[in-house]
Amino acid sequence: MDRPAWAPPEVDLDRPSPARIYDYMLGGLHNFAVDRQMAEQVIAVAPEVRLAAHANRGFLRRAVEYLAGAGIRQFLDLGSGIPTVGNVHEAARSVAPDARVVYVDVDPVAVAHSRAIVAEDDQVTVVQADVRDVESVLAMPELHDALDLKEPVAVLLVAVLHFIPDSDAPATMITKLMDAVVPGSYLALSQVTTPPQTLTPEQQAAAERYTKANPVAMRTHDEIAGFFAGLELVDPGLVDPARWRADDDKVGGMVSSFAGVARKP
Ligand SMILES: C[S@@+](CC[C@H](N)C(=O)[O-])C[C@H]1O[C@@H](n2cnc3c(N)ncnc32)[C@H](O)[C@@H]1O
């Protein structure tokens, strides 16, 4: 296929990426045929996945607004994704105009678009890095230029942990991140959960195709709750992202992920 002018040269146009599939599910434009094809295969057998993507994005916005309302002025958004409507810096600044944000993503398309959107913005920094290499992330000069780690920080790991298998020790990664920030900091995360119901053969086949390209670590409610060890979950706890401090209760259907926000005591 023709390479769009906005696609960084290192991007493999033949391999679907979680960032671009998610962008497509949200109605974004920064995806390729291979991503759309994969997304449509999943939507065809599990249309609720698209709703789940929107619900996750809604959780992200409400969590950031809550955190800014709680006095947080610094956000470290790990696995930040391709910018679409309602980015973290916009949500934070709707409450706290002086909020600073560091976006970190491993995907070159996500990084290129984030940089383009905030090129003239000295309150927002964009870095390409793999969050699994947490020591390197925490040592990045860009992070220290942008954030004062002597002041509270909100660490966001929203819809990214399921791309980090247990073999990469996500719980240890989170402990290291939260050890690096002062008391009064927060962790906000969401992650895909183990489906409560048996998948149909069609759903199973689509899931296998997706996870072959991008392995997904589904986790139970208890396993996800374990990521908040040593932290104080704020109300309403670890719940369906659509229900986390939602202003209406027009949600329902299958719970496909859990989301929560916790404070470091
Ligand atoms: C589903 S998107 C979520 C985007 C955003 N956080 C949100 O919830 O709207 C997942 C993002 O995590 C990124 N990601 C996956 N593994 C990562 C890793 N090891 N390090 C950094 N980013 C990663 C992907 O590139 C993708 O942009």
The ligand as a Tripos MOL2 file, in Angstrom:
@<TRIPOS>MOLECULE
LIG
   27    29     1     0     0
SMALL
NO_CHARGES

@<TRIPOS>ATOM
      1 C1         -5.1650    0.7050   23.7660 C.3       1 LIG1
      2 S1         -3.9670    1.9810   23.6460 S.3       1 LIG1
      3 C2         -4.3920    3.0180   25.0520 C.3       1 LIG1
      4 C3         -4.1280    4.4780   24.8270 C.3       1 LIG1
      5 C4         -4.5490    5.3980   25.9850 C.3       1 LIG1
      6 N1         -3.7870    5.0810   27.1710 N.3       1 LIG1
      7 C5         -6.0220    5.2680   26.2700 C.2       1 LIG1
      8 O1         -6.3820    4.5210   27.2030 O.co2     1 LIG1
      9 O2         -6.8340    5.8640   25.5750 O.co2     1 LIG1
     10 C6         -2.5250    1.1320   24.2550 C.3       1 LIG1
     11 C7         -1.2480    1.8820   24.0150 C.3       1 LIG1
     12 O3         -0.1900    1.2700   24.7480 O.3       1 LIG1
     13 C8          0.9700    1.3190   23.9460 C.3       1 LIG1
     14 N2          1.9170    0.3110   24.4440 N.ar      1 LIG1
     15 C9          1.7830   -1.0450   24.3770 C.ar      1 LIG1
     16 N3          2.8540   -1.6270   24.9560 N.ar      1 LIG1
     17 C10         3.6660   -0.6140   25.3870 C.ar      1 LIG1
     18 C11         4.9260   -0.5830   26.0500 C.ar      1 LIG1
     19 N4          5.5490   -1.7220   26.3780 N.pl3     1 LIG1
     20 N5          5.4940    0.6200   26.3180 N.ar      1 LIG1
     21 C12         4.8540    1.7640   25.9680 C.ar      1 LIG1
     22 N6          3.6620    1.7980   25.3410 N.ar      1 LIG1
     23 C13         3.0760    0.6280   25.0560 C.ar      1 LIG1
     24 C14         0.4610    1.0590   22.5410 C.3       1 LIG1
     25 O4          1.3850    1.4920   21.5670 O.3       1 LIG1
     26 C15        -0.8280    1.8580   22.5460 C.3       1 LIG1
     27 O5         -0.6120    3.1730   22.0900 O.3       1 LIG1
@<TRIPOS>BOND
     1     1     2 1
     2     2     3 1
     3     2    10 1
     4     3     4 1
     5     4     5 1
     6     5     6 1
     7     5     7 1
     8     7     8 2
     9     7     9 1
    10    10    11 1
    11    11    12 1
    12    11    26 1
    13    12    13 1
    14    13    14 1
    15    13    24 1
    16    14    15 ar
    17    14    23 ar
    18    15    16 ar
    19    16    17 ar
    20    17    18 ar
    21    17    23 ar
    22    18    19 1
    23    18    20 ar
    24    20    21 ar
    25    21    22 ar
    26    22    23 ar
    27    24    25 1
    28    24    26 1
    29    26    27 1
@<TRIPOS>SUBSTRUCTURE
     1 LIG1         1 GROUP 0 **** ****
